[in-house]
Amino acid sequence: MVRRLKYHEKKLLKKVDFISWEVDNNIQELTILKRYFIQRREDYTKYKKLTATIRQLAKKIKVLDIKDPFRIESSSQLLEKL
């Protein structure tokens, strides 16, 4: 059973819109945006997605056998791109 809200709690809940609520207090994202002078948040999200895909690709290459010719070729191509 849930307790009834007090007057000041009801008042605070009226001010908050839970439907269109967004989190803007991502400290890591804000510090990176300030550090590298990134103006748009979309650029940061694109960069983050790109780095995530590169990291995933590197992990998949790492799982392959060391003497596998595909691993050697793909790792050299990845390093060349980076």
C-alpha positions in Angstrom: 0.0 0.0 0.0 1.3 3.4 -1.0 1.1 6.4 1.4 -0.8 9.5 0.3 1.3 12.4 -0.9 1.6 15.5 1.2 0.6 18.9 -0.1 4.1 20.0 -1.1 4.8 16.7 -2.9 1.6 17.1 -4.9 2.7 20.7 -5.8 6.1 19.5 -6.9 4.6 16.8 -9.1 2.4 19.3 -10.9 5.5 21.1 -12.1 7.1 18.0 -13.7 6.0 16.7 -17.1 6.8 13.0 -17.1 5.6 12.5 -20.7 8.2 14.8 -22.4 10.9 14.5 -19.8 14.4 14.4 -21.0 17.7 14.0 -19.2 20.0 16.9 -19.8 22.4 16.2 -16.9 24.7 13.8 -18.6 27.9 15.1 -17.2 30.2 13.1 -19.4 28.6 14.2 -22.6 28.5 17.9 -21.5 32.2 17.8 -20.5 33.2 16.3 -23.9 31.1 18.9 -25.7 32.8 21.7 -23.9 36.3 20.2 -24.1 36.3 19.8 -27.8 34.1 22.8 -28.6 31.4 20.7 -30.3 28.4 22.9 -31.1 25.8 20.4 -32.0 24.7 17.4 -29.9 24.0 15.5 -33.2 27.7 15.6 -34.1 28.5 14.0 -30.8 26.0 11.2 -31.2 27.3 10.4 -34.7 30.8 10.3 -33.3 29.8 8.1 -30.5 28.0 5.6 -32.8 30.9 5.6 -35.2 33.4 4.8 -32.4 31.1 2.1 -31.1 30.9 0.3 -34.4 34.7 0.6 -34.8 35.2 -0.9 -31.4 32.8 -3.8 -32.2 34.6 -4.5 -35.4 37.9 -4.6 -33.7 36.6 -7.0 -31.1 35.3 -9.3 -33.8 38.6 -9.2 -35.6 40.4 -9.9 -32.4 38.4 -13.1 -31.9 39.7 -14.6 -35.1 42.8 -16.8 -35.3 46.1 -14.9 -35.4 47.3 -16.6 -38.6 44.0 -16.3 -40.4 44.6 -14.3 -43.7 41.2 -12.6 -43.4 42.2 -11.3 -39.9 45.5 -10.0 -41.2 43.9 -8.3 -44.2 40.9 -6.8 -42.3 43.1 -5.5 -39.4 45.4 -3.8 -41.8 42.5 -2.2 -43.6 41.0 -1.0 -40.4 44.3 0.5 -39.3 44.7 2.1 -42.6 41.2 3.7 -42.3 41.9 4.9 -38.8 
